[in-house]
Structure formats: C-alpha cells, structure tokens
C-alpha cells in the first residue's frame, strides 16, 4: 500500500477501503506517513467528503491508535 495512491484515490472522489484507512492511521502514528502527506489527504477529504463507512473506519482506527 502507498500513501500517494491513497491520496490520489481520494482526490478522484473514490471511497477508501477499511484497510487503506487502517494503513493511513497506523503509518501516520508510526511516522512513516509524513505531516505533509497527511495534510494532502485531509485536504482531499475536505474537498470530496467521506462516506459514512469511511468515517466509521477512520474513527475506529484513530481510537485504537491511542494517539
């Protein structure tokens, strides 16, 4: 999995999978995904919104990250 592909997918208004969101959160917490990459993804999310399923996954993995 690659953060650049995930950013591009969201930029194209595609739904992210549960596994992609898990990867993003875990990789950001571990430092693999850099701040500027997360900022790019978040901007794509702000512009294109998230589905209820994506919101549920993001919340689940953020809570489980302990950060």
SERO-4910 file (N, C-alpha, C, O; in steps of 0.05 Angstrom, whole numbers):
BEGIN
 pado doro    nc1    nc2    nc3   cac1   cac2   cac3    cc1    cc2    cc3    oc1    oc2    oc3
  Unk    A     17    -23      0      0      0      0     18     25      0     40     24     11
  Unk    A      8     46    -12     24     70    -16      7     95    -10    -16     97    -20
  Unk    A     17    113      7      2    137     14     -4    154    -10    -26    166    -12
  Unk    A     14    155    -30      9    171    -54    -15    160    -70    -31    176    -80
  Unk    A    -17    134    -71    -40    122    -85    -66    128    -70    -87    132    -82
  Unk    A    -65    127    -44    -89    133    -27    -98    162    -30   -121    167    -33
  Unk    A    -78    180    -30    -85    209    -34    -98    212    -61   -118    226    -64
  Unk    A    -86    200    -81    -97    203   -109   -125    191   -111   -142    203   -124
  Unk    A   -129    169    -98   -156    156    -99   -177    175    -86   -198    178    -98
  Unk    A   -170    187    -64   -189    205    -51   -193    230    -68   -215    242    -69
  Unk    A   -171    240    -80   -173    263    -97   -192    258   -121   -205    277   -130
  Unk    A   -194    233   -129   -212    226   -151   -240    219   -142   -256    209   -157
  Unk    A   -245    225   -116   -272    221   -104   -280    192   -101   -303    185   -100
  Unk    A   -260    175    -99   -265    146    -95   -265    140    -65   -253    154    -49
  Unk    A   -280    119    -58   -282    111    -30   -258     95    -21   -249     77    -35
  Unk    A   -247    102      2   -224     88     13   -234     63     27   -256     63     40
  Unk    A   -219     42     25   -226     17     39   -219     19     68   -203     36     77
  Unk    A   -230      0     84   -223     -2    112   -193     -6    115   -180      6    133
  Unk    A   -181    -23     99   -153    -29    101   -135     -5     94   -115      0    106
  Unk    A   -144     11     74   -129     35     67   -129     55     90   -109     68     96
  Unk    A   -152     58    103   -154     77    125   -137     67    149   -124     83    162
  Unk    A   -138     42    154   -121     30    175    -92     35    169    -77     43    187
  Unk    A    -84     31    144    -56     37    136    -49     66    141    -27     72    152
  Unk    A    -66     84    134    -61    113    137    -57    120    166    -37    133    173
  Unk    A    -75    112    183    -74    119    211    -49    106    224    -33    120    237
  Unk    A    -45     81    220    -22     67    232      4     78    222     24     81    237
  Unk    A      6     84    196     30     94    184     36    123    193     59    130    196
  Unk    A     15    138    197     19    166    207     29    165    236     48    180    243
  Unk    A     17    148    252     25    146    280     54    137    283     69    146    300
  Unk    A     62    119    265     89    108    267    110    127    254    134    122    257
  Unk    A    101    147    240    119    166    227    126    160    198    141    175    185
  Unk    A    115    138    188    120    130    160    107    150    141    119    158    121
  Unk    A     82    158    147     68    178    132     75    205    145     71    209    169
  Unk    A     85    223    129     94    249    138     71    269    141     49    265    130
  Unk    A     76    290    157     55    310    161     44    322    135     20    325    132
  Unk    A     61    328    117     52    340     92     36    320     75     18    329     60
  Unk    A     41    295     77     25    275     63     -2    272     76    -23    271     62
  Unk    A     -3    272    102    -29    271    116    -45    297    110    -69    295    106
  Unk    A    -32    319    109    -45    344    102    -58    343     74    -80    353     70
  Unk    A    -44    331     56    -54    328     28    -79    310     28    -99    316     15
  Unk    A    -78    288     43   -101    270     44   -124    284     57   -147    282     48
  Unk    A   -119    298     79   -141    312     93   -153    334     76   -178    338     77
  Unk    A   -137    347     59   -149    367     41   -166    354     20   -188    364     14
  Unk    A   -158    331     10   -175    316     -9   -201    307      4   -222    308     -8
  Unk    A   -199    300     29   -223    292     44   -242    316     48   -266    314     45
  Unk    A   -231    339     56   -247    363     60   -261    370     34   -285    377     34
  Unk    A   -247    369     12   -259    377    -14   -280    356    -24   -300    364    -34
  Unk    A   -274    330    -20   -291    309    -31   -308    294    -11   -323    275    -19
  Unk    A   -306    301     14   -322    288     35   -314    259     39   -297    248     25
  Unk    A   -326    247     59   -322    219     66   -349    205     68   -369    218     75
  Unk    A   -350    180     61   -375    165     64   -378    158     94   -359    160    109
  Unk    A   -402    149    101   -406    140    129   -388    117    136   -377    115    158
  Unk    A   -383     99    117   -366     76    121   -337     86    126   -324     75    144
  Unk    A   -328    105    111   -301    116    115   -298    130    142   -278    126    156
  Unk    A   -319    145    149   -318    159    175   -317    138    198   -302    142    217
  Unk    A   -332    117    196   -332     96    216   -304     84    218   -294     80    240
  Unk    A   -292     77    196   -266     65    196   -245     84    207   -229     76    224
  Unk    A   -245    109    199   -226    128    209   -228    132    239   -208    132    253
  Unk    A   -253    134    249   -257    137    277   -247    113    293   -234    115    313
  Unk    A   -253     89    282   -245     64    295   -215     63    298   -204     56    319
  Unk    A   -201     68    277   -172     66    277   -158     89    292   -137     85    304
  Unk    A   -170    112    292   -159    134    309   -161    127    338   -142    131    354
  Unk    A   -184    117    346   -189    109    374   -169     87    382   -157     88    403
  Unk    A   -166     67    365   -149     45    371   -119     52    370   -102     37    381
  Unk    A   -112     74    357    -84     82    356    -73     92    383    -49     90    388
  Unk    A    -91    101    400    -82    110    426    -68    137    425    -57    146    445
  Unk    A    -70    151    402    -57    177    399    -77    199    398    -70    223    396
***
